[in-house]
Amino acid sequence: MSSSTKKKRPKPKSNSSSSSSSSSWSWMTEPPQSLFPSKQDLLRLITVVAIASSVALTCNYLANFLNSTSKPFCDSNLLLDSPQSLTDSCEPCPSNGECHQGKLECFHGYRKHGKLCVEDGDINETAGRLSRWVENHLCRAYAQFLCDGTGSIWVEENDIWNDLDGHELMKIFELDNPVYLYTKKRTMETVGRYLESRTNSYGMKELKCPELLAEHYKPLSCRIHQWVSTHALIIVPVCSLLVGCLLLLWKVHRRRYFAIRVEELYHQVCEILEENALMSKSVNGECEPWVVASRLRDHLLLPKERKDPVIWKKVEELVQEDSRVDQYPKLLKGESKVVWEWQVEGSLSSSKMRKKGEASKWRSAEGRDMKFGQQQSPLKAELVTAVSNTLCRWAALWVAFGMLLKSQ
């Protein structure tokens, strides 16, 4: 029994087998670290792949570029006859160009740019400037015809074609150069898009500037003349009314100025006569109490007022109506003169005159002119106001005229 029991101990073996199975299972679930590459190996791999990709792309691009440049152009005749027969061995001929024996030649006015034919910018610019010159020439002539009836309306296309030869822009080209003819042709095509055209009885094509476009070429004087002619029935009454209002306003202000000036002269005459009467009494009769009317007139009136006898006549009428002034003729140096004499003593202004003391018989001309200017300042202000109002009305009329002209 004891021997048998000693033989039955396989437990250590089972433990070893279980440990080996557990280690194999852990290896399957967690592979060793030596199985994966290191970081340095991974960076090397990425670098190699990137270099290989760039080399492949470069080779592919060079191959395509060499193949594309090496391909000739398909002949234009072949393209027209059998377009399905094109193969990868040739490039199709681009538009605005002609291909012959594998070579591309662009039409006049176009330049070769790679595999395409693009427009020549210099030729287009020259054609545009020439077309504007033709437009200016035709539209100015038609505008002159609309203004004064002189000038041409329809111009033959051949005449315009020949006139282009003398333009300074065409001197840069040679006459036998194909670009020269193409530029002229391109100019005529551009002009024909916006100019009116017709065929005359001789079968020649003629061109004319549109009337709406010719309106912009009319001078300002012509526009004003046509506008006045069109609206004459409105302008004549308005201008007549305006002139009539100005004349009426001028007459009203003239009469007002005349009345104020006459009244002012009348008061000055009364003051001088009263002062002269007081002076004659104060110096014991050595000074005459009367004043010669003509001398007083020349003393008070301005040089320009002496040419108008109406002013002094009105003053004389007021003096004759004044009972304080005595008027009578007097013989002076063998000549009869009309004199005025102040007859009232102790008038309202005599006390003011006495306070002035001993004064000269006549006031100085400079002081009188200053007084006249001070008294005329309200009248001048009113006249300036009236003139400014008139100018404002004229300005408003001209603004309305300009707006109406612009709308036309």
BAVO-129515 format. One record per residue (C-alpha): residue number from 1; x, y, z; residue in three letters. Coordinates in steps of 0.2 Angstrom, whole numbers, plus 5000, padded with zeros to 4 digits. Example, Ala and Ser with C-alpha at 12.3 -4.5 7.8 and 13.67 -1.06 7.14 Angstrom:
residues 2
+-----+------+------+------+--------+
: num :    u :    v :    w : residu :
+-----+------+------+------+--------+
:   1 : 5062 : 4978 : 5039 :    ALA :
:   2 : 5068 : 4995 : 5036 :    SER :
+-----+------+------+------+--------+
//
This chain:
residues 408
+-----+------+------+------+--------+
: num :    u :    v :    w : residu :
+-----+------+------+------+--------+
:   1 : 5000 : 5000 : 5000 :    MET :
:   2 : 5013 : 5011 : 5004 :    SER :
:   3 : 5023 : 5008 : 4988 :    SER :
:   4 : 5007 : 5010 : 4978 :    SER :
:   5 : 5004 : 5026 : 4986 :    THR :
:   6 : 5021 : 5032 : 4983 :    LYS :
:   7 : 5019 : 5028 : 4964 :    LYS :
:   8 : 5003 : 5039 : 4962 :    LYS :
:   9 : 5010 : 5056 : 4963 :    ARG :
:  10 : 5009 : 5064 : 4946 :    PRO :
:  11 : 5004 : 5081 : 4953 :    LYS :
:  12 : 5021 : 5090 : 4950 :    PRO :
:  13 : 5019 : 5085 : 4931 :    LYS :
:  14 : 5002 : 5092 : 4930 :    SER :
:  15 : 5008 : 5108 : 4938 :    ASN :
:  16 : 5022 : 5110 : 4925 :    SER :
:  17 : 5010 : 5106 : 4910 :    SER :
:  18 : 4998 : 5119 : 4917 :    SER :
:  19 : 5011 : 5132 : 4918 :    SER :
:  20 : 5017 : 5128 : 4901 :    SER :
:  21 : 4999 : 5130 : 4894 :    SER :
:  22 : 4997 : 5146 : 4903 :    SER :
:  23 : 5013 : 5153 : 4896 :    SER :
:  24 : 5008 : 5148 : 4878 :    SER :
:  25 : 4991 : 5157 : 4880 :    TRP :
:  26 : 4999 : 5173 : 4887 :    SER :
:  27 : 5011 : 5173 : 4872 :    TRP :
:  28 : 4996 : 5172 : 4860 :    MET :
:  29 : 4987 : 5185 : 4868 :    THR :
:  30 : 5002 : 5197 : 4872 :    GLU :
:  31 : 5015 : 5195 : 4858 :    PRO :
:  32 : 5033 : 5199 : 4863 :    PRO :
:  33 : 5039 : 5217 : 4860 :    GLN :
:  34 : 5053 : 5211 : 4848 :    SER :
:  35 : 5039 : 5207 : 4835 :    LEU :
:  36 : 5035 : 5226 : 4832 :    PHE :
:  37 : 5048 : 5237 : 4824 :    PRO :
:  38 : 5056 : 5251 : 4834 :    SER :
:  39 : 5052 : 5269 : 4832 :    LYS :
:  40 : 5068 : 5272 : 4822 :    GLN :
:  41 : 5063 : 5258 : 4810 :    ASP :
:  42 : 5046 : 5265 : 4808 :    LEU :
:  43 : 5053 : 5282 : 4803 :    LEU :
:  44 : 5065 : 5274 : 4791 :    ARG :
:  45 : 5050 : 5265 : 4783 :    LEU :
:  46 : 5040 : 5281 : 4781 :    ILE :
:  47 : 5055 : 5290 : 4773 :    THR :
:  48 : 5058 : 5276 : 4761 :    VAL :
:  49 : 5039 : 5276 : 4756 :    VAL :
:  50 : 5039 : 5295 : 4754 :    ALA :
:  51 : 5054 : 5295 : 4743 :    ILE :
:  52 : 5048 : 5281 : 4732 :    ALA :
:  53 : 5031 : 5290 : 4730 :    SER :
:  54 : 5039 : 5307 : 4725 :    SER :
:  55 : 5050 : 5298 : 4713 :    VAL :
:  56 : 5036 : 5289 : 4705 :    ALA :
:  57 : 5025 : 5305 : 4703 :    LEU :
:  58 : 5040 : 5314 : 4696 :    THR :
:  59 : 5043 : 5301 : 4683 :    CYS :
:  60 : 5025 : 5300 : 4679 :    ASN :
:  61 : 5024 : 5319 : 4676 :    TYR :
:  62 : 5039 : 5319 : 4666 :    LEU :
:  63 : 5033 : 5305 : 4655 :    ALA :
:  64 : 5016 : 5314 : 4652 :    ASN :
:  65 : 5025 : 5330 : 4648 :    PHE :
:  66 : 5037 : 5322 : 4636 :    LEU :
:  67 : 5023 : 5313 : 4628 :    ASN :
:  68 : 5012 : 5328 : 4627 :    SER :
:  69 : 5026 : 5339 : 4619 :    THR :
:  70 : 5031 : 5326 : 4607 :    SER :
:  71 : 5014 : 5324 : 4600 :    LYS :
:  72 : 5011 : 5333 : 4584 :    PRO :
:  73 : 4995 : 5342 : 4580 :    PHE :
:  74 : 4982 : 5334 : 4569 :    CYS :
:  75 : 4980 : 5342 : 4552 :    ASP :
:  76 : 4965 : 5353 : 4551 :    SER :
:  77 : 4959 : 5344 : 4535 :    ASN :
:  78 : 4960 : 5327 : 4544 :    LEU :
:  79 : 4949 : 5334 : 4558 :    LEU :
:  80 : 4936 : 5341 : 4545 :    LEU :
:  81 : 4936 : 5325 : 4535 :    ASP :
:  82 : 4935 : 5312 : 4548 :    SER :
:  83 : 4935 : 5318 : 4566 :    PRO :
:  84 : 4933 : 5300 : 4572 :    GLN :
:  85 : 4950 : 5295 : 4565 :    SER :
:  86 : 4959 : 5305 : 4579 :    LEU :
:  87 : 4970 : 5294 : 4589 :    THR :
:  88 : 4982 : 5297 : 4604 :    ASP :
:  89 : 4996 : 5300 : 4592 :    SER :
:  90 : 4991 : 5318 : 4588 :    CYS :
:  91 : 4984 : 5333 : 4597 :    GLU :
:  92 : 4968 : 5341 : 4590 :    PRO :
:  93 : 4970 : 5357 : 4582 :    CYS :
:  94 : 4963 : 5372 : 4593 :    PRO :
:  95 : 4951 : 5385 : 4588 :    SER :
:  96 : 4957 : 5401 : 4580 :    ASN :
:  97 : 4972 : 5392 : 4573 :    GLY :
:  98 : 4976 : 5380 : 4558 :    GLU :
:  99 : 4987 : 5365 : 4559 :    CYS :
: 100 : 4997 : 5358 : 4545 :    HIS :
: 101 : 5010 : 5344 : 4545 :    GLN :
: 102 : 5009 : 5343 : 4564 :    GLY :
: 103 : 5013 : 5362 : 4567 :    LYS :
: 104 : 5001 : 5375 : 4574 :    LEU :
: 105 : 4999 : 5392 : 4566 :    GLU :
: 106 : 4987 : 5405 : 4574 :    CYS :
: 107 : 4976 : 5416 : 4564 :    PHE :
: 108 : 4979 : 5434 : 4563 :    HIS :
: 109 : 4976 : 5443 : 4579 :    GLY :
: 110 : 4980 : 5428 : 4589 :    TYR :
: 111 : 4995 : 5422 : 4598 :    ARG :
: 112 : 5001 : 5405 : 4602 :    LYS :
: 113 : 5000 : 5401 : 4620 :    HIS :
: 114 : 5005 : 5383 : 4624 :    GLY :
: 115 : 4993 : 5372 : 4614 :    LYS :
: 116 : 4980 : 5386 : 4612 :    LEU :
: 117 : 4978 : 5402 : 4602 :    CYS :
: 118 : 4973 : 5417 : 4612 :    VAL :
: 119 : 4969 : 5435 : 4606 :    GLU :
: 120 : 4983 : 5448 : 4603 :    ASP :
: 121 : 4980 : 5461 : 4616 :    GLY :
: 122 : 4990 : 5474 : 4607 :    ASP :
: 123 : 4979 : 5472 : 4591 :    ILE :
: 124 : 4963 : 5473 : 4601 :    ASN :
: 125 : 4969 : 5489 : 4610 :    GLU :
: 126 : 4974 : 5497 : 4593 :    THR :
: 127 : 4957 : 5492 : 4585 :    ALA :
: 128 : 4948 : 5499 : 4600 :    GLY :
: 129 : 4956 : 5515 : 4599 :    ARG :
: 130 : 4953 : 5516 : 4580 :    LEU :
: 131 : 4935 : 5512 : 4583 :    SER :
: 132 : 4933 : 5526 : 4595 :    ARG :
: 133 : 4941 : 5538 : 4583 :    TRP :
: 134 : 4929 : 5533 : 4569 :    VAL :
: 135 : 4914 : 5535 : 4581 :    GLU :
: 136 : 4921 : 5552 : 4586 :    ASN :
: 137 : 4922 : 5557 : 4568 :    HIS :
: 138 : 4905 : 5551 : 4562 :    LEU :
: 139 : 4896 : 5557 : 4577 :    CYS :
: 140 : 4903 : 5574 : 4577 :    ARG :
: 141 : 4899 : 5576 : 4559 :    ALA :
: 142 : 4881 : 5571 : 4562 :    TYR :
: 143 : 4879 : 5582 : 4578 :    ALA :
: 144 : 4885 : 5597 : 4567 :    GLN :
: 145 : 4871 : 5592 : 4554 :    PHE :
: 146 : 4858 : 5592 : 4568 :    LEU :
: 147 : 4864 : 5609 : 4574 :    CYS :
: 148 : 4866 : 5619 : 4559 :    ASP :
: 149 : 4861 : 5608 : 4544 :    GLY :
: 150 : 4879 : 5606 : 4538 :    THR :
: 151 : 4890 : 5590 : 4538 :    GLY :
: 152 : 4887 : 5572 : 4533 :    SER :
: 153 : 4876 : 5559 : 4539 :    ILE :
: 154 : 4879 : 5543 : 4530 :    TRP :
: 155 : 4897 : 5539 : 4526 :    VAL :
: 156 : 4903 : 5524 : 4515 :    GLU :
: 157 : 4912 : 5510 : 4523 :    GLU :
: 158 : 4926 : 5511 : 4510 :    ASN :
: 159 : 4929 : 5529 : 4514 :    ASP :
: 160 : 4931 : 5524 : 4532 :    ILE :
: 161 : 4942 : 5510 : 4527 :    TRP :
: 162 : 4953 : 5522 : 4517 :    ASN :
: 163 : 4954 : 5535 : 4531 :    ASP :
: 164 : 4961 : 5522 : 4543 :    LEU :
: 165 : 4977 : 5522 : 4532 :    ASP :
: 166 : 4981 : 5540 : 4537 :    GLY :
: 167 : 4979 : 5537 : 4556 :    HIS :
: 168 : 4995 : 5538 : 4566 :    GLU :
: 169 : 4991 : 5521 : 4575 :    LEU :
: 170 : 4992 : 5512 : 4558 :    MET :
: 171 : 5010 : 5519 : 4555 :    LYS :
: 172 : 5017 : 5506 : 4566 :    ILE :
: 173 : 5012 : 5492 : 4554 :    PHE :
: 174 : 5018 : 5489 : 4537 :    GLU :
: 175 : 5006 : 5491 : 4523 :    LEU :
: 176 : 5009 : 5473 : 4516 :    ASP :
: 177 : 5009 : 5466 : 4534 :    ASN :
: 178 : 4994 : 5454 : 4537 :    PRO :
: 179 : 4992 : 5461 : 4554 :    VAL :
: 180 : 4989 : 5478 : 4546 :    TYR :
: 181 : 4974 : 5472 : 4537 :    LEU :
: 182 : 4967 : 5462 : 4551 :    TYR :
: 183 : 4968 : 5477 : 4563 :    THR :
: 184 : 4958 : 5487 : 4550 :    LYS :
: 185 : 4946 : 5473 : 4548 :    LYS :
: 186 : 4944 : 5471 : 4567 :    ARG :
: 187 : 4941 : 5490 : 4568 :    THR :
: 188 : 4927 : 5489 : 4556 :    MET :
: 189 : 4919 : 5474 : 4565 :    GLU :
: 190 : 4919 : 5484 : 4581 :    THR :
: 191 : 4912 : 5499 : 4573 :    VAL :
: 192 : 4898 : 5490 : 4564 :    GLY :
: 193 : 4891 : 5483 : 4581 :    ARG :
: 194 : 4884 : 5500 : 4587 :    TYR :
: 195 : 4883 : 5511 : 4571 :    LEU :
: 196 : 4868 : 5511 : 4560 :    GLU :
: 197 : 4871 : 5503 : 4543 :    SER :
: 198 : 4862 : 5503 : 4526 :    ARG :
: 199 : 4865 : 5499 : 4508 :    THR :
: 200 : 4864 : 5514 : 4496 :    ASN :
: 201 : 4857 : 5513 : 4478 :    SER :
: 202 : 4874 : 5509 : 4471 :    TYR :
: 203 : 4876 : 5494 : 4482 :    GLY :
: 204 : 4889 : 5502 : 4494 :    MET :
: 205 : 4887 : 5499 : 4513 :    LYS :
: 206 : 4885 : 5515 : 4522 :    GLU :
: 207 : 4887 : 5519 : 4541 :    LEU :
: 208 : 4879 : 5532 : 4552 :    LYS :
: 209 : 4880 : 5537 : 4570 :    CYS :
: 210 : 4864 : 5534 : 4580 :    PRO :
: 211 : 4855 : 5549 : 4584 :    GLU :
: 212 : 4855 : 5546 : 4603 :    LEU :
: 213 : 4874 : 5544 : 4603 :    LEU :
: 214 : 4876 : 5560 : 4592 :    ALA :
: 215 : 4866 : 5570 : 4605 :    GLU :
: 216 : 4881 : 5568 : 4617 :    HIS :
: 217 : 4893 : 5576 : 4604 :    TYR :
: 218 : 4883 : 5592 : 4602 :    LYS :
: 219 : 4891 : 5608 : 4609 :    PRO :
: 220 : 4883 : 5617 : 4624 :    LEU :
: 221 : 4879 : 5632 : 4613 :    SER :
: 222 : 4869 : 5621 : 4601 :    CYS :
: 223 : 4860 : 5612 : 4615 :    ARG :
: 224 : 4855 : 5629 : 4622 :    ILE :
: 225 : 4849 : 5636 : 4605 :    HIS :
: 226 : 4839 : 5620 : 4602 :    GLN :
: 227 : 4831 : 5621 : 4619 :    TRP :
: 228 : 4826 : 5639 : 4617 :    VAL :
: 229 : 4819 : 5636 : 4600 :    SER :
: 230 : 4809 : 5621 : 4607 :    THR :
: 231 : 4802 : 5631 : 4622 :    HIS :
: 232 : 4801 : 5648 : 4614 :    ALA :
: 233 : 4782 : 5649 : 4618 :    LEU :
: 234 : 4786 : 5647 : 4637 :    ILE :
: 235 : 4803 : 5657 : 4638 :    ILE :
: 236 : 4796 : 5673 : 4629 :    VAL :
: 237 : 4782 : 5676 : 4641 :    PRO :
: 238 : 4792 : 5671 : 4656 :    VAL :
: 239 : 4807 : 5683 : 4651 :    CYS :
: 240 : 4794 : 5697 : 4647 :    SER :
: 241 : 4786 : 5695 : 4664 :    LEU :
: 242 : 4803 : 5695 : 4672 :    LEU :
: 243 : 4809 : 5710 : 4663 :    VAL :
: 244 : 4793 : 5719 : 4667 :    GLY :
: 245 : 4794 : 5715 : 4685 :    CYS :
: 246 : 4812 : 5722 : 4685 :    LEU :
: 247 : 4807 : 5738 : 4677 :    LEU :
: 248 : 4793 : 5740 : 4688 :    LEU :
: 249 : 4804 : 5737 : 4703 :    LEU :
: 250 : 4817 : 5749 : 4697 :    TRP :
: 251 : 4804 : 5763 : 4695 :    LYS :
: 252 : 4797 : 5760 : 4712 :    VAL :
: 253 : 4814 : 5761 : 4720 :    HIS :
: 254 : 4818 : 5776 : 4709 :    ARG :
: 255 : 4803 : 5785 : 4714 :    ARG :
: 256 : 4806 : 5781 : 4732 :    ARG :
: 257 : 4824 : 5787 : 4731 :    TYR :
: 258 : 4818 : 5803 : 4723 :    PHE :
: 259 : 4805 : 5807 : 4736 :    ALA :
: 260 : 4817 : 5804 : 4750 :    ILE :
: 261 : 4831 : 5814 : 4742 :    ARG :
: 262 : 4819 : 5829 : 4738 :    VAL :
: 263 : 4813 : 5829 : 4756 :    GLU :
: 264 : 4831 : 5828 : 4763 :    GLU :
: 265 : 4836 : 5843 : 4752 :    LEU :
: 266 : 4821 : 5853 : 4758 :    TYR :
: 267 : 4826 : 5850 : 4776 :    HIS :
: 268 : 4843 : 5855 : 4772 :    GLN :
: 269 : 4837 : 5871 : 4764 :    VAL :
: 270 : 4827 : 5876 : 4779 :    CYS :
: 271 : 4841 : 5873 : 4791 :    GLU :
: 272 : 4853 : 5883 : 4781 :    ILE :
: 273 : 4840 : 5898 : 4779 :    LEU :
: 274 : 4836 : 5897 : 4797 :    GLU :
: 275 : 4855 : 5897 : 4802 :    GLU :
: 276 : 4858 : 5911 : 4790 :    ASN :
: 277 : 4844 : 5922 : 4798 :    ALA :
: 278 : 4851 : 5919 : 4815 :    LEU :
: 279 : 4869 : 5923 : 4810 :    MET :
: 280 : 4863 : 5939 : 4802 :    SER :
: 281 : 4855 : 5945 : 4818 :    LYS :
: 282 : 4870 : 5940 : 4829 :    SER :
: 283 : 4883 : 5950 : 4819 :    VAL :
: 284 : 4873 : 5966 : 4820 :    ASN :
: 285 : 4867 : 5965 : 4802 :    GLY :
: 286 : 4884 : 5963 : 4794 :    GLU :
: 287 : 4878 : 5946 : 4786 :    CYS :
: 288 : 4863 : 5946 : 4774 :    GLU :
: 289 : 4848 : 5937 : 4780 :    PRO :
: 290 : 4844 : 5930 : 4762 :    TRP :
: 291 : 4852 : 5916 : 4752 :    VAL :
: 292 : 4853 : 5915 : 4733 :    VAL :
: 293 : 4843 : 5900 : 4727 :    ALA :
: 294 : 4855 : 5895 : 4713 :    SER :
: 295 : 4870 : 5895 : 4724 :    ARG :
: 296 : 4861 : 5885 : 4737 :    LEU :
: 297 : 4857 : 5873 : 4724 :    ARG :
: 298 : 4874 : 5871 : 4718 :    ASP :
: 299 : 4880 : 5869 : 4735 :    HIS :
: 300 : 4868 : 5855 : 4740 :    LEU :
: 301 : 4866 : 5845 : 4724 :    LEU :
: 302 : 4879 : 5832 : 4719 :    LEU :
: 303 : 4887 : 5834 : 4702 :    PRO :
: 304 : 4877 : 5819 : 4695 :    LYS :
: 305 : 4861 : 5826 : 4702 :    GLU :
: 306 : 4864 : 5843 : 4694 :    ARG :
: 307 : 4860 : 5835 : 4677 :    LYS :
: 308 : 4843 : 5830 : 4683 :    ASP :
: 309 : 4833 : 5847 : 4685 :    PRO :
: 310 : 4818 : 5838 : 4691 :    VAL :
: 311 : 4825 : 5835 : 4709 :    ILE :
: 312 : 4828 : 5854 : 4712 :    TRP :
: 313 : 4811 : 5859 : 4704 :    LYS :
: 314 : 4803 : 5848 : 4717 :    LYS :
: 315 : 4813 : 5856 : 4731 :    VAL :
: 316 : 4808 : 5873 : 4724 :    GLU :
: 317 : 4790 : 5868 : 4725 :    GLU :
: 318 : 4791 : 5863 : 4743 :    LEU :
: 319 : 4800 : 5879 : 4747 :    VAL :
: 320 : 4786 : 5889 : 4738 :    GLN :
: 321 : 4773 : 5880 : 4748 :    GLU :
: 322 : 4782 : 5884 : 4765 :    ASP :
: 323 : 4775 : 5900 : 4773 :    SER :
: 324 : 4791 : 5902 : 4783 :    ARG :
: 325 : 4802 : 5905 : 4768 :    VAL :
: 326 : 4800 : 5921 : 4758 :    ASP :
: 327 : 4805 : 5921 : 4740 :    GLN :
: 328 : 4808 : 5936 : 4730 :    TYR :
: 329 : 4820 : 5942 : 4716 :    PRO :
: 330 : 4835 : 5953 : 4719 :    LYS :
: 331 : 4848 : 5962 : 4708 :    LEU :
: 332 : 4865 : 5956 : 4712 :    LEU :
: 333 : 4880 : 5963 : 4701 :    LYS :
: 334 : 4868 : 5969 : 4688 :    GLY :
: 335 : 4860 : 5952 : 4687 :    GLU :
: 336 : 4843 : 5947 : 4694 :    SER :
: 337 : 4843 : 5932 : 4706 :    LYS :
: 338 : 4830 : 5923 : 4716 :    VAL :
: 339 : 4834 : 5924 : 4734 :    VAL :
: 340 : 4826 : 5914 : 4749 :    TRP :
: 341 : 4824 : 5922 : 4766 :    GLU :
: 342 : 4819 : 5914 : 4783 :    TRP :
: 343 : 4805 : 5924 : 4790 :    GLN :
: 344 : 4800 : 5915 : 4806 :    VAL :
: 345 : 4809 : 5920 : 4822 :    GLU :
: 346 : 4810 : 5909 : 4837 :    GLY :
: 347 : 4806 : 5893 : 4828 :    SER :
: 348 : 4809 : 5875 : 4835 :    LEU :
: 349 : 4826 : 5873 : 4829 :    SER :
: 350 : 4832 : 5891 : 4833 :    SER :
: 351 : 4837 : 5886 : 4851 :    SER :
: 352 : 4847 : 5872 : 4844 :    LYS :
: 353 : 4856 : 5884 : 4832 :    MET :
: 354 : 4860 : 5896 : 4846 :    ARG :
: 355 : 4869 : 5883 : 4856 :    LYS :
: 356 : 4881 : 5880 : 4842 :    LYS :
: 357 : 4889 : 5897 : 4845 :    GLY :
: 358 : 4898 : 5906 : 4832 :    GLU :
: 359 : 4898 : 5895 : 4816 :    ALA :
: 360 : 4902 : 5897 : 4798 :    SER :
: 361 : 4889 : 5903 : 4787 :    LYS :
: 362 : 4890 : 5888 : 4776 :    TRP :
: 363 : 4894 : 5870 : 4781 :    ARG :
: 364 : 4909 : 5862 : 4773 :    SER :
: 365 : 4906 : 5851 : 4758 :    ALA :
: 366 : 4915 : 5837 : 4766 :    GLU :
: 367 : 4904 : 5837 : 4782 :    GLY :
: 368 : 4888 : 5839 : 4771 :    ARG :
: 369 : 4893 : 5824 : 4760 :    ASP :
: 370 : 4896 : 5813 : 4776 :    MET :
: 371 : 4879 : 5818 : 4782 :    LYS :
: 372 : 4871 : 5814 : 4765 :    PHE :
: 373 : 4880 : 5797 : 4766 :    GLY :
: 374 : 4873 : 5793 : 4783 :    GLN :
: 375 : 4856 : 5798 : 4778 :    GLN :
: 376 : 4857 : 5788 : 4762 :    GLN :
: 377 : 4862 : 5772 : 4771 :    SER :
: 378 : 4845 : 5765 : 4774 :    PRO :
: 379 : 4840 : 5769 : 4756 :    LEU :
: 380 : 4856 : 5760 : 4750 :    LYS :
: 381 : 4852 : 5745 : 4761 :    ALA :
: 382 : 4835 : 5744 : 4754 :    GLU :
: 383 : 4842 : 5745 : 4736 :    LEU :
: 384 : 4855 : 5732 : 4740 :    VAL :
: 385 : 4841 : 5720 : 4747 :    THR :
: 386 : 4830 : 5723 : 4731 :    ALA :
: 387 : 4845 : 5719 : 4720 :    VAL :
: 388 : 4850 : 5704 : 4730 :    SER :
: 389 : 4832 : 5697 : 4729 :    ASN :
: 390 : 4832 : 5700 : 4710 :    THR :
: 391 : 4848 : 5691 : 4708 :    LEU :
: 392 : 4841 : 5677 : 4718 :    CYS :
: 393 : 4826 : 5676 : 4707 :    ARG :
: 394 : 4838 : 5676 : 4692 :    TRP :
: 395 : 4849 : 5662 : 4700 :    ALA :
: 396 : 4833 : 5651 : 4703 :    ALA :
: 397 : 4828 : 5654 : 4685 :    LEU :
: 398 : 4844 : 5648 : 4678 :    TRP :
: 399 : 4845 : 5633 : 4690 :    VAL :
: 400 : 4828 : 5628 : 4683 :    ALA :
: 401 : 4834 : 5631 : 4666 :    PHE :
: 402 : 4849 : 5620 : 4668 :    GLY :
: 403 : 4839 : 5606 : 4676 :    MET :
: 404 : 4827 : 5607 : 4661 :    LEU :
: 405 : 4841 : 5607 : 4649 :    LEU :
: 406 : 4849 : 5592 : 4657 :    LYS :
: 407 : 4833 : 5582 : 4656 :    SER :
: 408 : 4831 : 5586 : 4638 :    GLN :
+-----+------+------+------+--------+
//
